[in-house]
Amino acid sequence: MKRVYLDYASTTPTDERVVEAMKPYFSEKFGNPTSFYSFAQEAKEAVDKARTEVAGLINAKPDEIIFTSSGTEACNLAVKGTAFRNKNKGKHIIASSVEHFAVLESLKWLEKHGFEITYLPCDKSGIVKPEAIEESIRDDTILISVMHANNEIGTLEPIKEMAEIAEEKDITFFSDACISNGLVDIDVEELGVDLLALSAHKMYGPKGIGALFIAKGTGIEPLIHGGGQERRLRSGTENVPSIVGFGKAADIAKKEMKSYVLGMEILRNYLIEKVLRIESTKLNGHPEKRLPNNANFNFAFIEGEGLILELDFSGISASTGSACSSPTLEPSHVLTSIGLPHEEVHGSLRITLGRETKKEEIDYLIDNLPGTVERLRRISPFKGGFDDYVKGTEWKGGHKHV
């Protein structure tokens, strides 16, 4: 059976060049970077080089990069660390309603500790309006958090305009860029953000390593205490092999992104055009301001989980949304936030392409998808059934129009 992987937003395979760069630091160059002898200095030089490479990907300075165990930890450090560092100034935080769960769960935890959160709505394409941020700012606002791009629907947010508002009010601005690093040019100087989270395994690096950009002068409280590694902001012996791998992945992305992103966009547009020919199907997210590899579709009157299983039987790997939340089977908070009713939220399909994705793989999906959707619609549990619903009607947002 043919196997096609189309869930690169969930994770990417580790680039062979990255694996080769990591190998020596598991056995030959195994020193602890915080010691002083030659083995240690060899490891320290590798960590310093990787820090420079990750910084170079986003036009930051090397000493503004803090390595973490994941993008999730980076988000936790940004949100909780800022909150506790600035709690004497205020306890109000502003965040978008479509943040990743790494941010949303951190905010829920902070609410239990006396912080107040304002969740900003977005429009039907997933964009948060900068003016909504301005209107929500209070005298005790200490943090604004809006993700760089949405991990489910791919919408890119107007981060620069938002960060300018935060700077004018002297409020720390954080953006989660874990899903967009390696896919979109990110320049922290141009964006004006104070904090930015990154993840290696979303850009052909190893799992278990992330980073947080902390602009100079930005106050943050550490969450993990111990030996004082990573500028005393993230104690613990450095994961040298993974840090080296992150650096190599960042260097590859910086050099090759322009060429592989162009190929992704061409295939993504081809995919969108073909899939939208399926009856009663629409695209979720902004049609233009979106990640180059993301296409999120909504199919009337089918269950997304059933669709994923049927596609898997044909060897196609895709998802209904974020891999981090898929075990919950809860309705997507992102699709709910953009105004989709319950029955439509459950009929979503997220396709994300990678550097290796080929046209014949997209064609294989396109060959299988219409029949799969039709079969699921015939056995749809929704009242009235799909045939009765669309007979003499036009599907608009899940409501009947005769």
Contacts in CASP RR format, 6 or more apart in sequence:
PFRMAT RR
TARGET T0000
AUTHOR 0000-0000-0000
METHOD contacts of the structure
MODEL  1
MKRVYLDYASTTPTDERVVEAMKPYFSEKFGNPTSFYSFAQEAKEAVDKA
RTEVAGLINAKPDEIIFTSSGTEACNLAVKGTAFRNKNKGKHIIASSVEH
FAVLESLKWLEKHGFEITYLPCDKSGIVKPEAIEESIRDDTILISVMHAN
NEIGTLEPIKEMAEIAEEKDITFFSDACISNGLVDIDVEELGVDLLALSA
HKMYGPKGIGALFIAKGTGIEPLIHGGGQERRLRSGTENVPSIVGFGKAA
DIAKKEMKSYVLGMEILRNYLIEKVLRIESTKLNGHPEKRLPNNANFNFA
FIEGEGLILELDFSGISASTGSACSSPTLEPSHVLTSIGLPHEEVHGSLR
ITLGRETKKEEIDYLIDNLPGTVERLRRISPFKGGFDDYVKGTEWKGGHK
HV
1 314 0 8 1.000
1 315 0 8 1.000
2 314 0 8 1.000
2 315 0 8 1.000
2 364 0 8 1.000
3 315 0 8 1.000
3 317 0 8 1.000
4 315 0 8 1.000
4 316 0 8 1.000
4 317 0 8 1.000
4 361 0 8 1.000
4 364 0 8 1.000
4 365 0 8 1.000
5 317 0 8 1.000
6 316 0 8 1.000
6 317 0 8 1.000
6 318 0 8 1.000
6 351 0 8 1.000
6 352 0 8 1.000
6 353 0 8 1.000
6 357 0 8 1.000
6 361 0 8 1.000
6 365 0 8 1.000
7 317 0 8 1.000
7 318 0 8 1.000
7 319 0 8 1.000
7 323 0 8 1.000
7 350 0 8 1.000
7 351 0 8 1.000
7 352 0 8 1.000
8 293 0 8 1.000
8 352 0 8 1.000
8 353 0 8 1.000
8 354 0 8 1.000
8 357 0 8 1.000
9 151 0 8 1.000
9 179 0 8 1.000
9 202 0 8 1.000
9 293 0 8 1.000
9 294 0 8 1.000
9 319 0 8 1.000
9 323 0 8 1.000
9 350 0 8 1.000
9 352 0 8 1.000
10 319 0 8 1.000
10 323 0 8 1.000
10 352 0 8 1.000
11 201 0 8 1.000
11 202 0 8 1.000
11 207 0 8 1.000
11 323 0 8 1.000
12 201 0 8 1.000
12 202 0 8 1.000
12 203 0 8 1.000
12 204 0 8 1.000
12 205 0 8 1.000
12 354 0 8 1.000
13 204 0 8 1.000
13 356 0 8 1.000
14 201 0 8 1.000
14 204 0 8 1.000
14 205 0 8 1.000
14 206 0 8 1.000
15 204 0 8 1.000
15 205 0 8 1.000
15 248 0 8 1.000
15 249 0 8 1.000
15 252 0 8 1.000
17 248 0 8 1.000
17 252 0 8 1.000
18 204 0 8 1.000
18 205 0 8 1.000
18 206 0 8 1.000
18 245 0 8 1.000
18 248 0 8 1.000
18 249 0 8 1.000
18 252 0 8 1.000
21 244 0 8 1.000
21 245 0 8 1.000
21 248 0 8 1.000
22 206 0 8 1.000
22 241 0 8 1.000
22 242 0 8 1.000
22 244 0 8 1.000
22 245 0 8 1.000
22 248 0 8 1.000
23 241 0 8 1.000
25 43 0 8 1.000
25 46 0 8 1.000
25 240 0 8 1.000
25 241 0 8 1.000
25 244 0 8 1.000
26 241 0 8 1.000
29 39 0 8 1.000
29 42 0 8 1.000
29 43 0 8 1.000
29 46 0 8 1.000
29 240 0 8 1.000
30 39 0 8 1.000
30 43 0 8 1.000
30 240 0 8 1.000
31 39 0 8 1.000
31 40 0 8 1.000
31 42 0 8 1.000
31 43 0 8 1.000
31 240 0 8 1.000
32 39 0 8 1.000
32 40 0 8 1.000
32 43 0 8 1.000
32 237 0 8 1.000
32 238 0 8 1.000
33 40 0 8 1.000
33 43 0 8 1.000
33 44 0 8 1.000
33 46 0 8 1.000
33 47 0 8 1.000
33 237 0 8 1.000
33 238 0 8 1.000
33 240 0 8 1.000
34 40 0 8 1.000
34 44 0 8 1.000
34 227 0 8 1.000
34 229 0 8 1.000
34 237 0 8 1.000
34 238 0 8 1.000
43 238 0 8 1.000
43 240 0 8 1.000
46 240 0 8 1.000
46 243 0 8 1.000
46 244 0 8 1.000
47 67 0 8 1.000
47 238 0 8 1.000
47 240 0 8 1.000
47 243 0 8 1.000
47 244 0 8 1.000
48 62 0 8 1.000
49 244 0 8 1.000
49 247 0 8 1.000
50 243 0 8 1.000
50 244 0 8 1.000
50 245 0 8 1.000
50 246 0 8 1.000
50 247 0 8 1.000
50 248 0 8 1.000
50 250 0 8 1.000
51 62 0 8 1.000
51 63 0 8 1.000
51 65 0 8 1.000
51 67 0 8 1.000
51 243 0 8 1.000
51 247 0 8 1.000
52 62 0 8 1.000
53 246 0 8 1.000
53 247 0 8 1.000
53 248 0 8 1.000
53 250 0 8 1.000
53 251 0 8 1.000
53 254 0 8 1.000
54 65 0 8 1.000
54 198 0 8 1.000
54 211 0 8 1.000
54 246 0 8 1.000
54 247 0 8 1.000
54 250 0 8 1.000
55 61 0 8 1.000
55 62 0 8 1.000
55 64 0 8 1.000
55 65 0 8 1.000
55 213 0 8 1.000
56 250 0 8 1.000
56 254 0 8 1.000
57 181 0 8 1.000
57 182 0 8 1.000
57 186 0 8 1.000
57 198 0 8 1.000
57 250 0 8 1.000
57 251 0 8 1.000
57 253 0 8 1.000
57 254 0 8 1.000
58 177 0 8 1.000
58 181 0 8 1.000
58 186 0 8 1.000
58 187 0 8 1.000
58 188 0 8 1.000
58 196 0 8 1.000
58 198 0 8 1.000
58 213 0 8 1.000
59 186 0 8 1.000
59 187 0 8 1.000
59 188 0 8 1.000
59 189 0 8 1.000
59 190 0 8 1.000
60 188 0 8 1.000
60 189 0 8 1.000
60 213 0 8 1.000
60 215 0 8 1.000
61 216 0 8 1.000
63 216 0 8 1.000
63 231 0 8 1.000
64 188 0 8 1.000
64 213 0 8 1.000
64 214 0 8 1.000
64 215 0 8 1.000
64 216 0 8 1.000
65 211 0 8 1.000
65 212 0 8 1.000
65 213 0 8 1.000
65 214 0 8 1.000
66 74 0 8 1.000
66 77 0 8 1.000
66 211 0 8 1.000
66 212 0 8 1.000
66 213 0 8 1.000
66 214 0 8 1.000
66 230 0 8 1.000
66 231 0 8 1.000
66 233 0 8 1.000
66 234 0 8 1.000
67 209 0 8 1.000
67 210 0 8 1.000
67 211 0 8 1.000
67 230 0 8 1.000
67 234 0 8 1.000
67 238 0 8 1.000
67 239 0 8 1.000
67 243 0 8 1.000
67 246 0 8 1.000
68 74 0 8 1.000
68 77 0 8 1.000
68 209 0 8 1.000
68 210 0 8 1.000
68 211 0 8 1.000
68 212 0 8 1.000
68 234 0 8 1.000
69 208 0 8 1.000
69 209 0 8 1.000
69 210 0 8 1.000
69 239 0 8 1.000
70 199 0 8 1.000
70 207 0 8 1.000
70 208 0 8 1.000
70 209 0 8 1.000
70 210 0 8 1.000
71 102 0 8 1.000
71 178 0 8 1.000
71 197 0 8 1.000
71 198 0 8 1.000
71 199 0 8 1.000
71 210 0 8 1.000
71 211 0 8 1.000
72 102 0 8 1.000
72 324 0 8 1.000
73 210 0 8 1.000
74 178 0 8 1.000
74 197 0 8 1.000
74 198 0 8 1.000
74 199 0 8 1.000
74 210 0 8 1.000
74 211 0 8 1.000
74 212 0 8 1.000
75 100 0 8 1.000
75 102 0 8 1.000
75 103 0 8 1.000
75 106 0 8 1.000
75 176 0 8 1.000
75 178 0 8 1.000
75 197 0 8 1.000
76 102 0 8 1.000
76 106 0 8 1.000
76 223 0 8 1.000
77 212 0 8 1.000
77 220 0 8 1.000
77 222 0 8 1.000
77 223 0 8 1.000
77 233 0 8 1.000
77 234 0 8 1.000
78 145 0 8 1.000
78 174 0 8 1.000
78 176 0 8 1.000
78 195 0 8 1.000
78 197 0 8 1.000
78 212 0 8 1.000
78 220 0 8 1.000
79 93 0 8 1.000
79 103 0 8 1.000
79 106 0 8 1.000
79 107 0 8 1.000
79 110 0 8 1.000
79 143 0 8 1.000
79 145 0 8 1.000
79 174 0 8 1.000
80 106 0 8 1.000
80 109 0 8 1.000
80 110 0 8 1.000
80 221 0 8 1.000
80 223 0 8 1.000
81 220 0 8 1.000
81 221 0 8 1.000
81 222 0 8 1.000
81 223 0 8 1.000
82 142 0 8 1.000
82 143 0 8 1.000
82 172 0 8 1.000
82 174 0 8 1.000
82 195 0 8 1.000
82 218 0 8 1.000
82 219 0 8 1.000
82 220 0 8 1.000
82 221 0 8 1.000
83 91 0 8 1.000
83 93 0 8 1.000
83 110 0 8 1.000
83 115 0 8 1.000
83 142 0 8 1.000
83 143 0 8 1.000
84 221 0 8 1.000
85 219 0 8 1.000
85 220 0 8 1.000
85 221 0 8 1.000
86 142 0 8 1.000
86 143 0 8 1.000
86 172 0 8 1.000
86 219 0 8 1.000
87 115 0 8 1.000
87 142 0 8 1.000
89 140 0 8 1.000
89 142 0 8 1.000
90 140 0 8 1.000
90 141 0 8 1.000
90 142 0 8 1.000
91 114 0 8 1.000
91 115 0 8 1.000
91 116 0 8 1.000
91 140 0 8 1.000
91 142 0 8 1.000
92 115 0 8 1.000
92 116 0 8 1.000
92 117 0 8 1.000
92 118 0 8 1.000
92 138 0 8 1.000
92 140 0 8 1.000
92 141 0 8 1.000
92 142 0 8 1.000
93 107 0 8 1.000
93 110 0 8 1.000
93 115 0 8 1.000
93 116 0 8 1.000
93 117 0 8 1.000
93 118 0 8 1.000
93 141 0 8 1.000
93 142 0 8 1.000
93 143 0 8 1.000
93 144 0 8 1.000
93 145 0 8 1.000
94 117 0 8 1.000
94 118 0 8 1.000
94 120 0 8 1.000
94 133 0 8 1.000
94 136 0 8 1.000
94 137 0 8 1.000
94 141 0 8 1.000
94 143 0 8 1.000
94 144 0 8 1.000
94 145 0 8 1.000
95 103 0 8 1.000
95 104 0 8 1.000
95 107 0 8 1.000
95 117 0 8 1.000
95 118 0 8 1.000
95 119 0 8 1.000
95 120 0 8 1.000
95 144 0 8 1.000
95 145 0 8 1.000
95 146 0 8 1.000
96 119 0 8 1.000
96 120 0 8 1.000
96 122 0 8 1.000
96 128 0 8 1.000
96 145 0 8 1.000
96 146 0 8 1.000
96 147 0 8 1.000
96 157 0 8 1.000
97 119 0 8 1.000
97 120 0 8 1.000
97 121 0 8 1.000
97 122 0 8 1.000
97 333 0 8 1.000
97 337 0 8 1.000
98 122 0 8 1.000
98 126 0 8 1.000
98 128 0 8 1.000
98 147 0 8 1.000
98 150 0 8 1.000
98 152 0 8 1.000
98 333 0 8 1.000
98 334 0 8 1.000
98 337 0 8 1.000
98 338 0 8 1.000
99 107 0 8 1.000
99 145 0 8 1.000
99 146 0 8 1.000
99 147 0 8 1.000
99 176 0 8 1.000
100 147 0 8 1.000
100 151 0 8 1.000
100 176 0 8 1.000
100 178 0 8 1.000
100 179 0 8 1.000
100 322 0 8 1.000
100 324 0 8 1.000
101 322 0 8 1.000
101 324 0 8 1.000
101 325 0 8 1.000
102 176 0 8 1.000
102 178 0 8 1.000
102 197 0 8 1.000
102 324 0 8 1.000
103 145 0 8 1.000
103 147 0 8 1.000
103 176 0 8 1.000
104 333 0 8 1.000
107 115 0 8 1.000
107 117 0 8 1.000
107 145 0 8 1.000
110 117 0 8 1.000
111 117 0 8 1.000
118 136 0 8 1.000
120 128 0 8 1.000
120 132 0 8 1.000
120 133 0 8 1.000
120 136 0 8 1.000
120 146 0 8 1.000
121 128 0 8 1.000
121 132 0 8 1.000
121 337 0 8 1.000
122 128 0 8 1.000
122 129 0 8 1.000
122 155 0 8 1.000
122 337 0 8 1.000
122 338 0 8 1.000
123 129 0 8 1.000
123 338 0 8 1.000
124 338 0 8 1.000
124 339 0 8 1.000
125 155 0 8 1.000
125 285 0 8 1.000
125 286 0 8 1.000
125 287 0 8 1.000
125 289 0 8 1.000
125 338 0 8 1.000
126 150 0 8 1.000
126 153 0 8 1.000
126 155 0 8 1.000
126 285 0 8 1.000
126 286 0 8 1.000
126 334 0 8 1.000
126 337 0 8 1.000
126 338 0 8 1.000
127 155 0 8 1.000
127 157 0 8 1.000
127 158 0 8 1.000
127 286 0 8 1.000
127 289 0 8 1.000
128 146 0 8 1.000
128 157 0 8 1.000
128 158 0 8 1.000
128 162 0 8 1.000
130 158 0 8 1.000
130 161 0 8 1.000
130 162 0 8 1.000
130 165 0 8 1.000
133 144 0 8 1.000
133 146 0 8 1.000
133 162 0 8 1.000
133 165 0 8 1.000
133 166 0 8 1.000
134 165 0 8 1.000
137 144 0 8 1.000
137 165 0 8 1.000
137 169 0 8 1.000
137 171 0 8 1.000
141 169 0 8 1.000
141 171 0 8 1.000
142 171 0 8 1.000
142 172 0 8 1.000
143 171 0 8 1.000
143 172 0 8 1.000
143 173 0 8 1.000
143 174 0 8 1.000
144 162 0 8 1.000
144 165 0 8 1.000
144 166 0 8 1.000
144 171 0 8 1.000
144 172 0 8 1.000
144 173 0 8 1.000
144 174 0 8 1.000
145 173 0 8 1.000
145 174 0 8 1.000
145 175 0 8 1.000
145 176 0 8 1.000
146 157 0 8 1.000
146 159 0 8 1.000
146 162 0 8 1.000
146 173 0 8 1.000
146 175 0 8 1.000
147 157 0 8 1.000
147 175 0 8 1.000
147 176 0 8 1.000
147 177 0 8 1.000
147 179 0 8 1.000
148 156 0 8 1.000
148 157 0 8 1.000
148 159 0 8 1.000
148 175 0 8 1.000
148 176 0 8 1.000
148 177 0 8 1.000
148 179 0 8 1.000
148 180 0 8 1.000
148 184 0 8 1.000
148 186 0 8 1.000
148 196 0 8 1.000
149 155 0 8 1.000
149 156 0 8 1.000
149 157 0 8 1.000
149 177 0 8 1.000
149 179 0 8 1.000
149 180 0 8 1.000
149 183 0 8 1.000
149 184 0 8 1.000
149 290 0 8 1.000
149 291 0 8 1.000
150 157 0 8 1.000
150 179 0 8 1.000
150 285 0 8 1.000
150 334 0 8 1.000
151 178 0 8 1.000
151 179 0 8 1.000
151 321 0 8 1.000
151 322 0 8 1.000
152 284 0 8 1.000
152 296 0 8 1.000
152 321 0 8 1.000
152 322 0 8 1.000
152 332 0 8 1.000
152 334 0 8 1.000
152 335 0 8 1.000
152 350 0 8 1.000
153 284 0 8 1.000
153 285 0 8 1.000
153 286 0 8 1.000
153 290 0 8 1.000
153 294 0 8 1.000
153 296 0 8 1.000
153 334 0 8 1.000
153 335 0 8 1.000
153 338 0 8 1.000
153 350 0 8 1.000
154 179 0 8 1.000
154 285 0 8 1.000
154 286 0 8 1.000
154 290 0 8 1.000
154 291 0 8 1.000
154 294 0 8 1.000
154 296 0 8 1.000
155 285 0 8 1.000
155 286 0 8 1.000
155 289 0 8 1.000
155 290 0 8 1.000
156 180 0 8 1.000
156 184 0 8 1.000
156 286 0 8 1.000
156 289 0 8 1.000
156 290 0 8 1.000
156 291 0 8 1.000
157 175 0 8 1.000
159 175 0 8 1.000
159 191 0 8 1.000
159 193 0 8 1.000
160 190 0 8 1.000
160 191 0 8 1.000
160 192 0 8 1.000
162 173 0 8 1.000
163 173 0 8 1.000
163 175 0 8 1.000
163 191 0 8 1.000
163 192 0 8 1.000
163 193 0 8 1.000
163 194 0 8 1.000
164 192 0 8 1.000
166 172 0 8 1.000
166 173 0 8 1.000
166 194 0 8 1.000
167 173 0 8 1.000
167 192 0 8 1.000
172 194 0 8 1.000
172 195 0 8 1.000
172 218 0 8 1.000
172 219 0 8 1.000
173 192 0 8 1.000
173 193 0 8 1.000
173 194 0 8 1.000
173 195 0 8 1.000
174 193 0 8 1.000
174 194 0 8 1.000
174 195 0 8 1.000
174 196 0 8 1.000
174 197 0 8 1.000
175 191 0 8 1.000
175 193 0 8 1.000
175 195 0 8 1.000
175 196 0 8 1.000
175 197 0 8 1.000
176 196 0 8 1.000
176 197 0 8 1.000
177 186 0 8 1.000
177 196 0 8 1.000
177 197 0 8 1.000
177 198 0 8 1.000
178 197 0 8 1.000
178 198 0 8 1.000
178 199 0 8 1.000
178 202 0 8 1.000
179 199 0 8 1.000
179 202 0 8 1.000
179 291 0 8 1.000
180 186 0 8 1.000
180 291 0 8 1.000
181 198 0 8 1.000
181 199 0 8 1.000
181 202 0 8 1.000
181 203 0 8 1.000
181 250 0 8 1.000
181 253 0 8 1.000
182 202 0 8 1.000
182 203 0 8 1.000
182 250 0 8 1.000
182 253 0 8 1.000
182 257 0 8 1.000
183 203 0 8 1.000
183 257 0 8 1.000
183 261 0 8 1.000
183 264 0 8 1.000
183 291 0 8 1.000
183 292 0 8 1.000
183 293 0 8 1.000
184 261 0 8 1.000
184 291 0 8 1.000
184 292 0 8 1.000
185 257 0 8 1.000
186 196 0 8 1.000
188 196 0 8 1.000
188 213 0 8 1.000
188 215 0 8 1.000
192 215 0 8 1.000
193 213 0 8 1.000
193 215 0 8 1.000
194 214 0 8 1.000
194 215 0 8 1.000
194 218 0 8 1.000
195 212 0 8 1.000
195 213 0 8 1.000
195 214 0 8 1.000
195 215 0 8 1.000
195 218 0 8 1.000
195 220 0 8 1.000
196 212 0 8 1.000
196 213 0 8 1.000
197 210 0 8 1.000
197 211 0 8 1.000
197 212 0 8 1.000
197 213 0 8 1.000
198 210 0 8 1.000
198 211 0 8 1.000
198 212 0 8 1.000
198 213 0 8 1.000
199 210 0 8 1.000
200 206 0 8 1.000
200 207 0 8 1.000
200 208 0 8 1.000
200 209 0 8 1.000
200 210 0 8 1.000
200 211 0 8 1.000
200 242 0 8 1.000
200 245 0 8 1.000
200 246 0 8 1.000
200 247 0 8 1.000
200 249 0 8 1.000
200 250 0 8 1.000
201 207 0 8 1.000
201 208 0 8 1.000
201 209 0 8 1.000
203 249 0 8 1.000
203 250 0 8 1.000
203 253 0 8 1.000
204 249 0 8 1.000
204 252 0 8 1.000
204 253 0 8 1.000
204 355 0 8 1.000
205 245 0 8 1.000
205 246 0 8 1.000
205 248 0 8 1.000
205 249 0 8 1.000
206 241 0 8 1.000
206 242 0 8 1.000
206 245 0 8 1.000
206 246 0 8 1.000
206 249 0 8 1.000
208 239 0 8 1.000
208 242 0 8 1.000
209 239 0 8 1.000
209 242 0 8 1.000
209 243 0 8 1.000
209 245 0 8 1.000
209 246 0 8 1.000
210 246 0 8 1.000
211 246 0 8 1.000
214 220 0 8 1.000
214 233 0 8 1.000
220 233 0 8 1.000
222 232 0 8 1.000
222 233 0 8 1.000
222 234 0 8 1.000
222 235 0 8 1.000
223 234 0 8 1.000
224 234 0 8 1.000
224 235 0 8 1.000
224 236 0 8 1.000
225 235 0 8 1.000
226 235 0 8 1.000
226 236 0 8 1.000
227 235 0 8 1.000
227 236 0 8 1.000
228 235 0 8 1.000
228 236 0 8 1.000
229 235 0 8 1.000
229 236 0 8 1.000
229 237 0 8 1.000
229 238 0 8 1.000
230 236 0 8 1.000
230 238 0 8 1.000
260 354 0 8 1.000
260 355 0 8 1.000
261 292 0 8 1.000
261 293 0 8 1.000
264 292 0 8 1.000
264 293 0 8 1.000
264 353 0 8 1.000
264 354 0 8 1.000
264 355 0 8 1.000
264 357 0 8 1.000
265 292 0 8 1.000
267 353 0 8 1.000
267 357 0 8 1.000
267 359 0 8 1.000
267 362 0 8 1.000
268 292 0 8 1.000
268 293 0 8 1.000
268 294 0 8 1.000
268 295 0 8 1.000
268 353 0 8 1.000
270 359 0 8 1.000
270 362 0 8 1.000
271 295 0 8 1.000
271 351 0 8 1.000
271 353 0 8 1.000
271 362 0 8 1.000
271 365 0 8 1.000
271 366 0 8 1.000
272 283 0 8 1.000
272 295 0 8 1.000
274 362 0 8 1.000
274 366 0 8 1.000
275 281 0 8 1.000
275 295 0 8 1.000
275 297 0 8 1.000
275 366 0 8 1.000
275 369 0 8 1.000
276 282 0 8 1.000
276 283 0 8 1.000
276 297 0 8 1.000
278 299 0 8 1.000
278 369 0 8 1.000
278 370 0 8 1.000
278 373 0 8 1.000
279 390 0 8 1.000
279 395 0 8 1.000
280 299 0 8 1.000
280 300 0 8 1.000
280 301 0 8 1.000
280 386 0 8 1.000
280 390 0 8 1.000
280 395 0 8 1.000
281 297 0 8 1.000
281 298 0 8 1.000
281 299 0 8 1.000
281 300 0 8 1.000
281 373 0 8 1.000
282 297 0 8 1.000
282 298 0 8 1.000
282 397 0 8 1.000
283 295 0 8 1.000
283 296 0 8 1.000
283 297 0 8 1.000
283 298 0 8 1.000
284 296 0 8 1.000
284 297 0 8 1.000
284 298 0 8 1.000
284 335 0 8 1.000
284 338 0 8 1.000
284 340 0 8 1.000
284 348 0 8 1.000
285 296 0 8 1.000
285 338 0 8 1.000
291 352 0 8 1.000
293 352 0 8 1.000
293 353 0 8 1.000
293 354 0 8 1.000
293 357 0 8 1.000
294 350 0 8 1.000
294 351 0 8 1.000
294 352 0 8 1.000
295 350 0 8 1.000
295 351 0 8 1.000
295 352 0 8 1.000
296 321 0 8 1.000
296 348 0 8 1.000
296 349 0 8 1.000
296 350 0 8 1.000
296 351 0 8 1.000
297 348 0 8 1.000
297 349 0 8 1.000
297 350 0 8 1.000
297 351 0 8 1.000
298 335 0 8 1.000
298 340 0 8 1.000
298 344 0 8 1.000
298 347 0 8 1.000
298 348 0 8 1.000
298 349 0 8 1.000
299 307 0 8 1.000
299 347 0 8 1.000
299 348 0 8 1.000
299 349 0 8 1.000
299 373 0 8 1.000
299 377 0 8 1.000
300 344 0 8 1.000
300 347 0 8 1.000
300 377 0 8 1.000
300 386 0 8 1.000
300 389 0 8 1.000
300 390 0 8 1.000
300 395 0 8 1.000
300 398 0 8 1.000
301 343 0 8 1.000
301 377 0 8 1.000
301 380 0 8 1.000
301 382 0 8 1.000
301 385 0 8 1.000
301 386 0 8 1.000
301 389 0 8 1.000
302 347 0 8 1.000
302 373 0 8 1.000
302 376 0 8 1.000
302 377 0 8 1.000
302 380 0 8 1.000
303 346 0 8 1.000
303 347 0 8 1.000
303 376 0 8 1.000
303 381 0 8 1.000
304 320 0 8 1.000
304 346 0 8 1.000
304 347 0 8 1.000
304 348 0 8 1.000
304 349 0 8 1.000
305 320 0 8 1.000
305 329 0 8 1.000
305 346 0 8 1.000
306 376 0 8 1.000
307 320 0 8 1.000
307 347 0 8 1.000
307 349 0 8 1.000
307 372 0 8 1.000
307 373 0 8 1.000
307 376 0 8 1.000
308 318 0 8 1.000
308 319 0 8 1.000
308 320 0 8 1.000
308 349 0 8 1.000
310 372 0 8 1.000
310 375 0 8 1.000
310 376 0 8 1.000
311 317 0 8 1.000
311 318 0 8 1.000
311 365 0 8 1.000
311 368 0 8 1.000
311 369 0 8 1.000
311 372 0 8 1.000
314 368 0 8 1.000
314 372 0 8 1.000
316 364 0 8 1.000
316 365 0 8 1.000
316 368 0 8 1.000
318 349 0 8 1.000
318 350 0 8 1.000
318 351 0 8 1.000
318 365 0 8 1.000
319 326 0 8 1.000
319 349 0 8 1.000
319 350 0 8 1.000
319 352 0 8 1.000
320 326 0 8 1.000
320 332 0 8 1.000
320 346 0 8 1.000
320 347 0 8 1.000
320 348 0 8 1.000
320 349 0 8 1.000
320 350 0 8 1.000
321 332 0 8 1.000
321 334 0 8 1.000
321 348 0 8 1.000
321 350 0 8 1.000
322 332 0 8 1.000
322 334 0 8 1.000
325 332 0 8 1.000
331 342 0 8 1.000
331 345 0 8 1.000
331 346 0 8 1.000
332 345 0 8 1.000
332 348 0 8 1.000
335 344 0 8 1.000
335 345 0 8 1.000
335 348 0 8 1.000
336 345 0 8 1.000
340 397 0 8 1.000
341 397 0 8 1.000
341 398 0 8 1.000
343 382 0 8 1.000
343 398 0 8 1.000
344 397 0 8 1.000
344 398 0 8 1.000
351 365 0 8 1.000
353 362 0 8 1.000
377 385 0 8 1.000
377 386 0 8 1.000
377 387 0 8 1.000
378 386 0 8 1.000
378 387 0 8 1.000
380 386 0 8 1.000
382 389 0 8 1.000
389 395 0 8 1.000
389 400 0 8 1.000
392 402 0 8 1.000
393 400 0 8 1.000
393 401 0 8 1.000
393 402 0 8 1.000
394 401 0 8 1.000
END
